[in-house]
Amino acid sequence: MRGIVCSITILLLGGCISTPMLTSSNNTPTQSLSELIEDTSCSASFQCKVLSVGERAACGGPSQYLVYSNKSVDEEQVEKLAEQVTVKERIINQEQAQVDVCKQVLPIQALCINNQCKAFTIK
């Protein structure tokens, strides 16, 4: 996704500056990550991946697990955005006094079912 930044002076000269946008209209990396991995189409289970994202304030560990398909996305880009979300949550957790209950976030497994990556909780 690219955003276009044009000033009147540059526009009159016939050009625009293209800048990469890692965030959505709400300026949240999480939403950009969700948009990036929304196509969960697959032809085999090896294409389905599980990504741990974020950081829980009360007891550590990821705040969520996301399922995506590497069939149509760059895994490196997905991992970079996930790390951005995790770092952002870690900073927020350190800056704010959290009175949070340690909620259990169960790990998941991903399988390709009916040509879509699906999540299943590991018990």
N, C-alpha and C positions, 0 to 999 in steps of 0.2 A: 504494500500500500504506500503511495507517495502523496505528499501534500505539495501544493504549489504556492509559493510565496512570491508575489509580484509587487513591486513598488511602482508608483506612477512614473518615476524617472526611468526605471529599467524597462517598463512596459512601452514607453515612448521610444526607447532605443531598440525595441523589438525582441526582448527576451524576458524570460522568467527564471527564477532560481528554483530548482526542484530539491526538496529536502525530504529525507526519509521520515516516516511517522511510525513510531513503535507503539503509539497509544491510540485508543479509539476516541470518539467525540467526547467521552466522559473523562479522558485522560487517565484511564486506568489500564496498566499493563495486563491485568487479569482478563479484561474484556478482549483485548487484542489477542491474547493467547487463546481464549475461547473461540474467537472468530477464526484464527489460524487453523485450529484443529476440528472445526465443526464438520468437515467432510470425513466421516468415519467409514467410508466404503472400503471394502477389502475383498480379496478373492481367496485368502488363506489366513489362518490364525497367526502365522509368524509376522504378518503385517500389523497386527494389533499390539499396541504398546501401552504400558501404564506409566504415568508420570506422577511423582510425588511433588506437590507444590505447596509453598507457604511454610509458615511456622506457627505452631500453637503457643500462646503466651504461657499458659498455666503449666503445661507438662512437656513441652517440646514436641518434636516430631512434625510431620507435615500437617497442614490444616485441611488438605484435601488430596484426593487422588483423581487424576483425569485419565480418560482412555482416548487414544487417538490412533489413527492409521498412518503408517509411514508410506503408504502407497502414493499419496499426492502432496506430501509436505516434506520440507527439509528438516530432518531430525535435529540438526545443529541449531537451527533457528528456533525450533520449539523449546529446546533445552535452554537456550539463552533467555528467552522470554520467561520461562519458568523460574530461572535463577533470579531475574529481575523482580518477579513477584515475591519470591522468598526473601530476598534482601530487603525489599520495601516493607514486608510484614515484620521482619526482624527489627528494623529500625523503629517502626511504630510501636512494637512491643517494648523496646528498650526506653523509648521516650515517654510512654504513658504508663501510669500505674494501673496494672490490669487486675481487676477483681473478676477473674474468669474461672469457671468450673472446668476441670479437665474432662472434656468430652472425648469419648473414644471415637477415633476415626479408623475404621477397619480397613486393612489392606484389601485390594481387589486384584482380580485376574481378568485379563481380556481375551475373548475368543471371537472369531469371525463366525457369525450366525446370520444366515440369509443375506450374505454380502455386506454386513454391517458389523463393526467392532462393538461388542457388548461387554459390559462390566458385570462381574460376579464377585460377591464378597467372599473372602477367604476366612473360614471360621476355624 
